[in-house]
Amino acid sequence: MPLKVNDWARPGGLFLETCRRPSVAGIDDVPWAGLVRPRVTTATQPIDEISRVAIEWLLDRIAGNDAPPRERVFSPRFIAGESCADIRVLA
């Protein structure tokens, strides 16, 4: 959606509307996130998978595997709550 500068500042514009409805997002889906209202929108990391891979790589290194450093990208999981304004509605 293309925006013009004056779209942000005009009455009822995206910037002003967003300020009236602040958005809050968290990370790692802390246990209390489900206890507050509105429910916090968050992203959670795959801690079990990260831990498993880290332990495997550590054990490989301890066993004498001198392979070069490895890199792995893990995908977070998005958990939609009610704490973020839907920008599609505000436009």
C-alpha positions as CSV (number, residue, x, y, z in Angstrom):
1,M,0.0,0.0,0.0
2,P,1.7,3.2,-1.1
3,L,1.6,6.0,1.5
4,K,2.0,9.7,1.0
5,V,3.6,11.9,3.7
6,N,0.4,13.6,4.4
7,D,-1.3,10.3,5.0
8,W,0.7,10.0,8.2
9,A,-0.2,13.3,9.7
10,R,-3.8,14.0,8.5
11,P,-6.6,13.6,11.1
12,G,-7.5,9.9,11.1
13,G,-4.3,9.2,9.3
14,L,-2.2,6.1,9.9
15,F,0.3,7.7,12.3
16,L,-2.4,9.4,14.5
17,E,-4.6,6.3,14.6
18,T,-1.7,4.1,15.5
19,C,-0.7,6.4,18.4
20,R,-4.2,6.1,19.8
21,R,-4.0,2.3,19.6
22,P,-0.4,1.5,20.6
23,S,0.9,-1.9,19.6
24,V,3.0,-4.2,21.8
25,A,4.8,-7.3,20.8
26,G,7.0,-9.7,22.8
27,I,9.4,-12.5,22.2
28,D,9.7,-16.0,23.5
29,D,6.0,-16.3,24.6
30,V,6.6,-15.8,28.3
31,P,4.2,-17.8,30.6
32,W,2.4,-14.6,31.8
33,A,1.6,-13.6,28.2
34,G,-1.7,-15.6,28.3
35,L,-2.7,-14.0,31.6
36,V,-2.9,-10.4,30.4
37,R,-5.6,-8.8,28.3
38,P,-5.2,-8.0,25.5
39,R,-3.1,-11.1,24.9
40,V,0.4,-10.1,23.8
41,T,1.4,-10.8,20.2
42,T,4.7,-12.6,20.3
43,A,7.2,-14.7,18.5
44,T,8.7,-17.8,20.1
45,Q,12.0,-19.5,19.3
46,P,12.2,-23.3,19.0
47,I,14.2,-23.7,22.3
48,D,14.0,-27.5,22.3
49,E,15.4,-27.7,18.8
50,I,18.1,-25.1,19.4
51,S,19.1,-27.0,22.6
52,R,19.2,-30.3,20.8
53,V,21.4,-29.0,18.0
54,A,23.7,-27.1,20.4
55,I,24.3,-30.3,22.5
56,E,24.9,-32.4,19.3
57,W,27.5,-29.9,18.1
58,L,29.1,-29.6,21.5
59,L,29.4,-33.4,21.8
60,D,30.9,-33.6,18.3
61,R,33.5,-31.0,19.3
62,I,34.3,-32.9,22.6
63,A,34.7,-36.1,20.5
64,G,37.4,-34.4,18.5
65,N,35.5,-33.4,15.4
66,D,37.6,-30.4,14.3
67,A,35.1,-29.3,11.5
68,P,34.9,-25.6,10.8
69,P,32.2,-23.7,12.7
70,R,28.7,-24.4,11.5
71,E,25.7,-22.1,11.2
72,R,22.0,-23.0,11.5
73,V,19.0,-20.8,11.2
74,F,15.9,-21.6,13.2
75,S,12.5,-20.4,12.3
76,P,10.5,-18.6,15.0
77,R,6.7,-19.2,15.5
78,F,4.4,-16.3,15.3
79,I,1.7,-16.2,18.0
80,A,-1.0,-13.7,17.1
81,G,-2.5,-11.9,20.1
82,E,-4.6,-8.9,20.5
83,S,-1.9,-6.4,21.4
84,C,-1.1,-5.2,17.9
85,A,-3.2,-3.0,15.6
86,D,-4.0,-4.4,12.2
87,I,-2.4,-1.9,9.9
88,R,-4.6,-3.1,7.0
89,V,-7.6,-1.8,9.0
90,L,-5.9,1.5,9.8
91,A,-5.0,2.3,6.2
